[in-house]
């Protein structure tokens, strides 16, 4: 009957390598939260063990190892940090003019980093490219620089007066300098810390990427602040020494040279203040213009060192055809590009389908040699272009180039493998397919679109079996049986299991290979009839080839297709904007179809929107902190101007390096805002210090104060700039993410430093001159204004525009109930009450108070019993734990039942509000129709009056009727708006909803009248209160039980050690009236709860019976109006106007007909309102 042999399952995938044919490949998936390096190291060790058990000639060789990229990126971070740290230390030692001071400041770097590492370990922040990528040792040491520089300056000033510096004097100098500069240093560091808070507000992918960076920097800054408060002043007093000779160091000579060059420039700037400020404003305007023309991208592309591309064949291509194609591609790449070390192609899916993919798509991985061995191209982009040209000779194949890890991440995050996806949503697959093709042709013409793919949704050939159900029934067959026969014949049917040792194999029965080759084999398969005879399948079914859907994709349950693009030589934002502009002009969509943009552009938009919300809040906080540091509104504004001036350098630095704006650059601007105000704070603090010292001449004060602050400003600027320099010029793996950030900070600090040195003194001069003219700002008013501005900013963010009722989104009754249950504050309060009672579980364990003591007994002349140390535990309430645990358990159950009842009550109120809004909408719609009828009636009346068919009295009366209907229409519209406001008050949503214009009867159905209400939450709540009162009584009684007391200690008796003492006892409340009274009160409370529960039950049963009677009454009434009265009333309204126009009825008859119809419809609305209320009342008891 058949052949029995070892077979194989149907193949849905393959792996080819280096153009030599097929190989066997595997994928290692890491568990979430695991350490990549540890996992890869363990996998490598395990593969070495597996290799030993393999046959000769079979070798396991990894072709894509993530640890290599990790090592390269962490190497980049390590190199940049070391280089930046060494540069910072060199600048500190050089410019401070005191090598001890330089080393003191430099010592805060490892200590701050160690503090950050400790907190990273506590908060589970991993050390990687992103978390360590933004650390700038220059920024970290800014506070220490300010304090140490001030200490060195005071010490040198003291020595210049020929005074000896003793140890005590050093302490006083260090304390004085630290106190003087701590305000600027502490607030400056606090501001830098605050600017990182907006990064913590990022969500999604950008949040996962940049939050570790912000946390690491915050940890390091907290460590630096603590060091500035404690370590730096102490070490300065301990190790700083005055110079032994008057010979100036190289750093001193350089700083003095800068001071000599700076003074005349500052003098000219002060005399030409308006011109200098005008130039700054012009530069800022140009900066805004340049920024608006600057492109944007999510984050710069990380160079993984390898290439991946998709080879996309025609839909329905067989596995063998795809294997042949990929082998040909591999041979071309290996032959023409010696840079390729290994070329692999992964087709379809593996036996374990962790990464499903059709057989007409292959992922081709090109593992490259080190760049110094490349000969075909100078850059990776050039290599990709040449490779694409070389393999494009393969017919019928499209290619998309990307990188291995990037390809996987894109697919996991957005569902597509390309950089940007233009998603088209709609219902009909054919329309989606045709419109996607049309959209792809338009997108392909946009510059910068390197690779493009239109998702294949149709064109997959299928063999379709269409059963003739009449014949199937005639022969007595079943569809399920027929399907099983076809499945067993071609796919195989499981007939049993074969065991071979510990292995087991399915025993599969199917047709011979030659009998399952084409469509005729399906048509000719014989089907067994119940009478024992057989017929071919074609007798009862039509078997044919038909094109079917290739795949059906959904986003948020909505059908969609997409056009995916990879972008090269342009930024993402400008390309997408060009695509949007062309699609708006050249592309039309049917109703119900719409476009969304996903991928990197979606991430960029989401992150940008988030930053636009939180960055202004952070800037406002910075403003408030500066004001608290200086207590001067004008001076706060002066320093705050450092922020726009800093953006000038940041934007132009990006422009000069041809970098688009990205989230990395955005983070750089955030960092820059904090650092930029620090130097201004130092400058203004120095000028205020001179003013307090009595320097009255304004120009002298500015010249002297700015010269005194040149060194600390240069130190902070140089250390910050040069600390970021290695990141800005690095070209190794991972530096792509760091470069925009470092570029922005370096460029911005250059311009903000110039602001501090030139424009800030100009503003200070203007403000002080105004101050001398007695124009002052009231500090109390400033504080109030700042607070008002702060709250106004929040109010502005939360404000929303109320739309017209007809344009509002509709909410059904069911949706309204669900929204209110999610948002209503009282329900959230009930949930918090449950959490509160759960948190109070620990109160059941009262283990008393711990005492630590020492003492002596019978002490005389050094002899006696001494208790060296003793420990006691008093009032251990072990016997009350059970009762108190039961009490807390009952309180939790009571809180949960209260939540259920509150949810039911909220649901009831929402239904009532929704019903009122619906009724008012129906009234409004009714009066709108009547207004339309009366408008036409009024025209007919005017015509009859003009031809003298009616009298003046009839004309006036008819006009009055029309005006009354218009007035009632306005009233109905107002009532409708009021009920919508009441409804939305219950919904507590940012969206303002309206009700539908038709009623869903299914939502109003009462599926059976309940026979009992014993399980109603209100009764449950009463029972829980009884149980809680009884548990409370038991808990109070447990307080009458004895408490344990334990005590022990080490003793010395008459000078000899080794003795100990212990005591154990109980405490009894024999004469305590408090506990007994509380127990009696708890018992009485239990009786009160029982009485209240009995009354609640009676009241609820009475309300339930009333609800049933009301429901039966109003249901019959509403059915009468709905089925009989309303159709007649509508017919009356529609026919009355026509009859009047035709002359069939006169004015009086028309008016009476309309009035009767209106009254009927109003009565129907009242019946509907009462019916809905009775339904909701009855639903309350279900």
MARMARPA-400329 format. One line per 10 residues: number of its first residue (from 1); for each residue x, y, z of C-alpha. Coordinates in steps of 0.05 Angstrom, whole numbers. Layout:
! residues N
NUM	X,Y,Z  ...
! end
This chain:
! residues 1182
1	0,0,0  57,48,13  130,58,29  155,66,101  218,108,106  250,165,145  223,230,119  230,304,133  183,360,152  164,413,101
11	219,465,96  202,538,104  271,567,107  345,558,91  414,588,103  467,596,50  539,618,59  595,648,15  563,624,-50  579,552,-33
21	509,528,-20  469,514,43  494,513,115  460,505,182  451,568,223  424,586,291  405,647,332  418,658,406  364,700,441  383,735,505
31	333,741,562  309,811,580  353,844,631  412,797,622  484,820,613  504,815,539  577,802,551  563,748,603  512,714,558  559,714,498
41	617,689,540  575,632,567  549,615,497  620,613,471  641,565,526  580,521,513  594,519,438  665,495,452  634,437,491  585,422,435
51	640,426,383  675,366,416  614,322,405  605,339,331  629,295,273  694,312,238  687,367,187  628,400,221  648,466,253  608,517,293
61	630,587,274  596,651,297  585,701,241  552,758,279  577,770,349  546,828,387  603,828,438  650,856,385  607,918,376  599,925,451
71	675,921,460  686,973,405  634,1022,433  657,1014,506  728,1022,481  708,1087,448  675,1112,513  736,1091,554  785,1125,507  744,1189,504
81	737,1191,580  811,1178,592  833,1230,540  781,1280,565  802,1269,637  877,1277,622  863,1341,582  821,1369,639  875,1353,691  929,1385,647
91	887,1449,638  873,1452,712  945,1446,733  968,1495,679  916,1551,688  907,1548,763  980,1567,772  984,1519,831  997,1446,818  970,1426,886
101	904,1462,870  901,1428,802  910,1360,833  857,1374,887  807,1392,833  829,1332,791  819,1285,850  745,1300,850  739,1266,782  750,1194,804
111	713,1206,869  652,1233,833  656,1177,782  660,1126,839  599,1157,871  562,1153,804  581,1080,796  555,1063,865  488,1095,850  486,1063,781
121	493,996,815  439,1013,866  389,1038,813  408,984,762  436,1031,709  484,994,663  551,1022,641  549,1028,565  556,1076,507  494,1116,525
131	500,1119,601  573,1141,600  572,1177,533  556,1247,559  601,1250,620  647,1310,616  697,1315,672  703,1389,658  630,1400,677  636,1355,738
141	695,1395,767  666,1464,754  644,1474,826  710,1450,853  747,1496,804  709,1557,830  723,1540,904  797,1521,895  811,1581,850  781,1628,902
151	823,1595,957  887,1602,915  870,1675,899  859,1693,973  922,1656,994  964,1692,942  932,1759,962  950,1745,1034  1022,1728,1017  1027,1790,974
161	1016,1831,1037  1078,1798,1068  1037,1758,1118  1058,1690,1142  1009,1633,1128  1003,1586,1186  961,1523,1189  905,1559,1226  908,1615,1175  901,1565,1118
171	839,1538,1150  809,1608,1155  827,1625,1084  797,1560,1057  734,1571,1099  726,1643,1076  737,1627,1002  689,1567,1006  634,1607,1039  643,1664,990
181	639,1621,928  593,1566,953  531,1604,932  554,1608,859  584,1538,859  526,1503,892  471,1537,853  511,1529,789  517,1455,799  445,1449,820
191	424,1484,756  466,1435,715  432,1378,752  362,1406,740  372,1413,665  378,1337,660  308,1328,689  273,1338,621  313,1279,594  282,1235,648
201	214,1255,620  229,1224,552  188,1163,534  192,1103,488  257,1087,452  288,1155,466  273,1147,540  307,1079,542  368,1108,507  378,1175,541
211	350,1165,611  412,1124,632  456,1181,607  417,1232,648  417,1188,711  492,1176,706  506,1250,698  459,1267,756  493,1215,800  561,1244,783
221	537,1316,796  508,1297,863  575,1266,882  611,1329,858  563,1373,899  575,1332,962  651,1336,950  647,1412,941  610,1418,1007  658,1374,1047
231	719,1346,1014  744,1404,972  747,1457,1028  780,1407,1075  833,1384,1026  846,1456,1004  861,1477,1075  904,1415,1086  947,1413,1023  947,1482,990
241	1011,1521,1002  1030,1593,984  1086,1601,932  1156,1600,960  1182,1647,906  1152,1705,869  1167,1673,801  1104,1666,761  1083,1600,731  1067,1589,657
251	993,1589,675  998,1655,711  1035,1686,652  982,1662,604  924,1687,647  957,1755,658  969,1760,583  895,1746,571  876,1798,623  920,1851,590
261	888,1837,522  818,1832,551  817,1899,588  820,1946,527  771,1903,489  722,1906,548  731,1981,553  713,1990,479  654,1942,487  627,1982,546
271	631,2047,506  597,2014,445  547,1974,484  488,1983,438  528,1963,377  555,1900,411  485,1879,435  457,1894,366  508,1848,334  491,1794,385
281	416,1801,369  430,1798,295  471,1735,304  414,1705,345  364,1721,289  410,1689,238  415,1629,285  340,1621,287  338,1624,210  393,1572,204
291	360,1526,254  294,1528,217  331,1507,154  369,1452,190  345,1381,179  330,1331,233  339,1258,250  324,1214,310  395,1195,328  457,1190,284
301	466,1121,253  514,1078,293  565,1044,247  563,970,266  621,953,219  580,904,178  527,908,123  459,875,119  410,879,62  344,848,42
311	338,809,-23  265,813,-42  241,766,-97  173,763,-130  115,740,-85  106,665,-84  177,648,-104  197,578,-82  250,562,-31  295,530,-83
321	291,592,-127  309,637,-69  368,593,-50  394,596,-121  386,672,-122  421,684,-55  478,637,-74  488,678,-138  488,743,-98  539,715,-49
331	585,695,-105  582,764,-136  597,798,-69  654,750,-52  684,756,-122  681,832,-130  692,856,-59  752,829,-21  729,870,39  675,818,51
341	700,766,100  636,725,102  570,730,65  509,694,92  436,693,71  379,674,117  315,654,80  245,644,109  237,617,179  275,566,220
351	244,504,252  230,546,314  197,607,282  224,662,328  233,709,270  180,693,216  193,715,145  166,692,77  208,649,31  213,703,-22
361	253,749,25  325,736,47  367,773,98  438,777,71  493,792,121  560,817,96  613,811,151  668,861,134  742,860,147  775,918,185
371	774,983,145  849,986,138  843,924,93  792,955,46  811,965,-27  745,975,-64  720,1037,-28  743,1090,20  679,1094,62  622,1048,80
381	571,1089,40  614,1083,-22  620,1008,-11  545,1001,-4  533,1039,-69  584,996,-107  556,932,-77  485,952,-96  507,966,-168  543,899,-171
391	486,855,-148  431,894,-185  447,851,-246  409,794,-213  340,798,-247  275,803,-209  305,822,-142  299,886,-103  349,906,-49  347,946,16
401	412,961,51  418,970,126  459,941,184  448,875,221  429,900,290  395,963,263  351,920,219  327,878,278  315,938,323  275,974,269
411	231,913,260  221,902,335  205,975,349  161,994,290  143,930,254  184,949,192  257,939,176  269,1005,141  289,1072,172  222,1106,157
421	155,1075,143  98,1113,108  39,1073,133  -27,1072,95  -89,1051,135  -155,1028,106  -205,971,98  -200,942,28  -136,903,13  -140,916,-62
431	-146,991,-51  -89,989,-2  -45,951,-51  -59,997,-110  -52,1061,-69  13,1036,-38  42,1024,-108  20,1094,-129  49,1123,-65  115,1086,-76
441	123,1115,-146  116,1186,-118  163,1173,-59  217,1143,-104  227,1211,-137  246,1245,-71  321,1259,-65  354,1221,-8  310,1159,-14  363,1105,-23
451	324,1041,-16  249,1034,-22  202,976,-11  127,974,-22  99,920,24  71,862,-17  0,850,4  -27,810,-55  -4,768,-114  9,703,-76
461	-17,644,-118  -61,596,-80  -97,531,-95  -169,544,-74  -219,488,-60  -290,514,-66  -338,461,-41  -406,451,-74  -445,444,-10  -507,415,-44
471	-466,358,-72  -429,349,-6  -497,341,28  -522,296,-27  -465,247,-16  -472,251,60  -403,281,71  -377,333,121  -332,393,105  -287,378,165
481	-276,306,140  -259,331,70  -209,381,98  -175,327,139  -168,283,77  -136,338,37  -90,357,94  -68,285,106  -56,273,32  -12,333,19
491	13,360,85  13,294,122  -31,266,178  -3,243,244  -18,169,253  25,154,314  92,163,349  156,122,339  205,117,398  279,107,388
501	312,107,455  296,174,487  280,204,419  210,203,390  186,217,320  117,229,291  91,174,244  62,215,186  20,187,129  15,223,62
511	14,212,-13  75,194,-53  115,254,-77  95,242,-150  22,244,-130  25,313,-98  60,354,-151  6,396,-185  -67,418,-182  -91,356,-218
521	-68,313,-160  -114,354,-115  -172,348,-163  -164,272,-170  -157,254,-97  -210,202,-80  -260,212,-24  -292,153,13  -368,156,14  -410,128,72
531	-433,70,27  -361,48,15  -352,75,-56  -304,131,-76  -309,194,-118  -255,244,-139  -253,311,-103  -270,348,-168  -340,318,-166  -358,357,-104
541	-312,418,-107  -280,466,-156  -204,466,-149  -169,525,-182  -111,573,-178  -129,641,-149  -86,699,-127  -91,711,-52  -65,761,-1  10,758,10
551	2,782,81  -46,824,123  -13,873,171  -47,911,227  -28,968,273  -73,977,334  -124,929,302  -127,972,238  -108,942,171  -48,975,138
561	6,970,87  68,1012,82  123,1040,39  190,1031,74  251,1074,57  323,1078,77  354,1147,74  425,1164,54  460,1231,42  402,1269,74
571	369,1276,142  305,1241,160  263,1303,176  274,1340,110  262,1277,69  197,1262,105  175,1335,97  189,1330,22  149,1265,19  91,1298,57
581	91,1357,10  90,1313,-53  37,1266,-26  -8,1325,-7  -5,1351,-79  -1,1287,-121  -36,1234,-80  -110,1226,-66  -142,1177,-18  -213,1150,-13
591	-255,1167,47  -234,1128,109  -162,1118,86  -105,1157,119  -29,1160,124  16,1157,185  92,1163,188  131,1113,230  202,1091,244  257,1141,261
601	213,1200,242  158,1179,290  210,1172,346  238,1241,329  170,1274,329  150,1241,395  215,1260,430  213,1331,402  141,1341,425  160,1315,494
611	220,1361,499  179,1421,476  135,1409,537  186,1395,591  245,1439,570  207,1504,582  190,1479,652  264,1464,665  283,1533,639  233,1565,686
621	262,1526,744  332,1550,724  306,1622,724  277,1613,794  342,1582,820  384,1639,792  337,1689,824  342,1654,892  418,1656,885  423,1730,867
631	358,1760,896  356,1807,837  307,1804,779  349,1845,730  412,1806,745  374,1741,737  351,1763,668  422,1782,650  449,1713,666  389,1680,633
641	410,1713,567  467,1663,566  419,1611,542  400,1643,475  473,1664,466  495,1593,478  447,1567,425  483,1612,373  547,1573,380  512,1506,385
651	471,1516,321  529,1543,281  575,1487,305  524,1436,278  518,1476,214  593,1481,203  601,1405,213  541,1391,168  503,1355,223  427,1355,226
661	389,1366,290  379,1301,328  357,1279,397  432,1272,414  441,1345,394  378,1363,434  408,1331,496  471,1371,481  430,1436,482  398,1415,548
671	468,1404,578  490,1470,548  434,1510,581  457,1489,650  531,1500,638  521,1567,602  490,1601,663  545,1578,711  598,1627,685  548,1683,686
681	531,1667,758  605,1669,775  615,1736,740  555,1771,772  573,1743,841  642,1773,834  615,1841,815  566,1840,872  622,1820,919  662,1882,899
691	601,1925,908  593,1899,979  667,1913,991  654,1986,977  678,1995,905  630,2051,886  658,2071,818  617,2030,768  670,2025,712  725,2008,761
701	681,1955,792  666,1923,724  739,1925,701  766,1898,767  711,1846,777  715,1818,706  791,1814,709  786,1777,776  737,1727,745  776,1715,680
711	815,1656,710  754,1617,738  714,1631,675  771,1608,631  781,1547,675  708,1525,671  702,1541,597  768,1507,577  755,1445,620  684,1438,593
721	704,1449,521  767,1407,521  733,1353,562  684,1343,505  737,1351,451  755,1276,446  681,1260,436  673,1313,383  731,1289,339  728,1214,353
731	715,1170,292  712,1102,326  651,1058,336  597,1092,377  624,1162,369  567,1178,320  520,1186,379  569,1228,420  592,1275,364  528,1319,358
741	524,1326,434  597,1346,442  593,1392,381  534,1430,409  566,1439,478  633,1461,450  603,1512,401  553,1537,452  605,1547,507  648,1588,461
751	593,1639,448  565,1637,519  636,1651,546  641,1711,500  573,1733,527  598,1727,598  661,1767,584  632,1823,541  556,1827,537  543,1812,610
761	585,1871,634  548,1916,586  480,1895,614  508,1902,685  530,1972,669  461,1991,642  424,1960,701  468,1992,753  462,2061,720  386,2053,723
771	393,2030,796  431,2093,812  372,2133,785  330,2099,840  291,2054,793  289,1990,832  249,1926,829  209,1903,889  236,1834,908  169,1812,936
781	134,1829,870  188,1791,832  178,1729,874  104,1732,864  113,1743,789  159,1683,784  109,1639,820  52,1665,777  92,1653,714  108,1583,737
791	35,1565,747  15,1603,684  62,1560,644  29,1497,671  -40,1526,658  -21,1542,586  4,1472,575  -62,1442,601  -108,1490,564  -152,1462,510
801	-199,1490,458  -273,1474,463  -301,1454,395  -370,1459,367  -417,1403,389  -427,1377,319  -352,1366,310  -341,1331,376  -322,1257,380  -381,1212,398
811	-381,1168,460  -429,1110,468  -460,1092,534  -412,1033,543  -351,1076,525  -374,1131,573  -378,1082,630  -308,1053,614  -276,1122,609  -306,1145,675
821	-282,1083,710  -212,1096,685  -210,1170,701  -258,1187,758  -218,1212,818  -263,1179,870  -248,1110,842  -174,1125,844  -183,1145,916  -217,1079,931
831	-159,1042,898  -110,1081,939  -149,1062,1002  -139,989,984  -65,1001,976  -64,1038,1042  -98,981,1079  -49,932,1046  8,976,1070  -19,972,1141
841	-13,897,1144  52,905,1181  17,940,1240  -6,871,1263  65,855,1285  77,896,1348  143,872,1376  149,928,1427  206,975,1443  280,959,1445
851	322,985,1504  398,988,1507  424,1001,1577  481,995,1627  480,994,1702  508,970,1768  485,936,1832  515,931,1902  572,976,1879  624,994,1932
861	699,1009,1924  702,982,1853  668,918,1874  597,898,1856  556,874,1797  564,917,1735  520,906,1674  568,926,1618  515,928,1564  444,902,1564
871	389,896,1512  315,890,1528  251,883,1488  189,907,1524  115,895,1511  121,842,1456  49,831,1434  53,760,1405  -17,739,1426  -51,795,1389
881	-18,784,1321  -72,735,1296  -131,780,1315  -99,842,1285  -81,806,1221  -154,784,1215  -176,856,1228  -131,883,1174  -154,829,1126  -226,850,1138
891	-208,923,1127  -176,905,1060  -238,866,1040  -281,925,1063  -240,973,1020  -246,927,960  -321,921,968  -326,997,975  -289,1003,909  -339,957,875
901	-398,996,903  -367,1063,884  -355,1038,813  -428,1016,809  -452,1084,835  -407,1122,786  -432,1078,730  -504,1095,751  -490,1170,751  -454,1168,684
911	-513,1131,653  -561,1184,680  -517,1241,653  -511,1205,586  -586,1194,583  -600,1268,598  -551,1289,544  -582,1241,494  -653,1265,509  -631,1338,502
921	-597,1321,436  -662,1290,411  -701,1352,432  -649,1395,396  -654,1353,333  -730,1355,337  -732,1431,342  -680,1437,287  -727,1397,241  -786,1439,263
931	-747,1502,251  -733,1478,180  -808,1462,170  -830,1530,197  -779,1565,153  -812,1535,92  -881,1548,123  -862,1621,134  -845,1628,60  -911,1597,41
941	-948,1644,90  -913,1705,59  -933,1683,-10  -1006,1673,12  -1006,1740,46  -979,1775,-15  -1034,1745,-59  -1084,1763,-4  -1102,1690,7  -1098,1700,83
951	-1110,1757,129  -1060,1801,166  -1079,1768,231  -1065,1698,204  -998,1722,176  -977,1753,243  -998,1691,281  -959,1645,235  -897,1689,238  -902,1688,314
961	-906,1612,314  -842,1609,272  -805,1656,318  -826,1615,379  -798,1552,347  -732,1588,333  -729,1611,406  -743,1540,431  -688,1515,384  -638,1562,417
971	-661,1540,486  -655,1467,466  -585,1478,440  -564,1511,506  -596,1454,546  -559,1404,502  -492,1440,515  -505,1442,590  -519,1367,593  -456,1353,553
981	-416,1393,604  -447,1351,660  -431,1286,623  -359,1305,610  -350,1325,682  -360,1251,699  -313,1228,643  -254,1271,668  -220,1267,600  -178,1315,559
991	-225,1300,501  -293,1333,501  -346,1283,479  -417,1284,454  -471,1230,451  -493,1193,387  -556,1213,351  -585,1143,353  -597,1095,411  -565,1026,414
1001	-621,982,441  -570,928,460  -538,974,511  -605,987,543  -626,914,548  -643,884,615  -625,810,606  -672,779,657  -697,810,721  -655,785,779
1011	-692,742,830  -647,762,888  -602,819,907  -562,783,961  -496,792,923  -506,867,912  -444,907,931  -485,951,978  -506,890,1018  -436,861,1013
1021	-409,926,1041  -457,922,1100  -435,850,1114  -362,870,1109  -374,925,1159  -404,874,1207  -344,828,1197  -296,887,1206  -331,908,1270  -327,837,1297
1031	-253,833,1278  -242,900,1312  -275,873,1375  -229,812,1374  -169,857,1363  -189,902,1422  -198,839,1465  -128,816,1446  -101,878,1480  -125,847,1546
1041	-78,788,1534  -8,788,1566  52,820,1531  121,789,1535  183,823,1563  254,798,1549  320,826,1574  392,804,1576  462,832,1586  536,820,1597
1051	560,830,1669  625,839,1708  621,814,1779  674,840,1828  722,854,1770  712,786,1736  682,782,1666  643,725,1634  578,732,1671  511,747,1640
1061	441,763,1663  372,752,1632  300,766,1650  234,742,1620  165,761,1641  96,783,1621  56,847,1627  -18,842,1644  -69,900,1638  -104,880,1703
1071	-125,950,1723  -128,982,1654  -196,1012,1642  -176,1039,1573  -169,971,1539  -232,943,1571  -273,1004,1552  -248,1001,1481  -266,927,1476  -337,942,1501
1081	-343,1000,1451  -320,954,1395  -374,903,1413  -428,956,1413  -402,980,1346  -412,909,1320  -485,911,1341  -493,980,1308  -464,951,1243  -514,893,1245
1091	-573,941,1255  -549,986,1198  -541,925,1153  -611,901,1167  -640,970,1151  -598,975,1087  -623,907,1064  -696,926,1075  -686,993,1040  -650,961,981
1101	-704,908,972  -758,962,972  -719,1003,920  -710,940,878  -784,924,877  -799,997,857  -747,993,802  -779,929,773  -849,961,773  -823,1026,742
1111	-785,987,688  -847,946,668  -889,1009,667  -843,1052,625  -821,997,578  -893,988,555  -901,1063,549  -837,1072,508  -855,1013,462  -922,1046,448
1121	-890,1111,428  -833,1079,389  -875,1030,349  -940,1069,340  -943,1141,361  -876,1167,336  -882,1141,264  -951,1175,260  -925,1240,290  -867,1242,240
1131	-917,1229,183  -960,1286,210  -901,1334,210  -878,1315,140  -948,1317,110  -973,1380,143  -928,1427,105  -941,1393,38  -1016,1394,51  -1014,1469,68
1141	-974,1485,5  -1023,1446,-37  -1082,1480,-4  -1109,1416,27  -1109,1447,96  -1113,1519,120  -1069,1555,169  -1108,1534,231  -1108,1461,212  -1034,1462,197
1151	-1018,1494,264  -1061,1443,301  -1029,1384,265  -959,1409,280  -976,1422,353  -1004,1352,361  -943,1322,329  -896,1363,373  -934,1343,436  -932,1270,416
1161	-857,1272,404  -845,1310,469  -886,1259,507  -846,1204,473  -781,1236,495  -806,1240,567  -826,1167,562  -757,1150,535  -724,1188,591  -765,1152,644
1171	-753,1085,609  -678,1096,608  -678,1116,681  -717,1053,699  -669,1011,658  -609,1041,693  -642,1034,761  -655,960,747  -584,950,720  -559,977,786
1181	-586,914,820  -557,863,770
! end
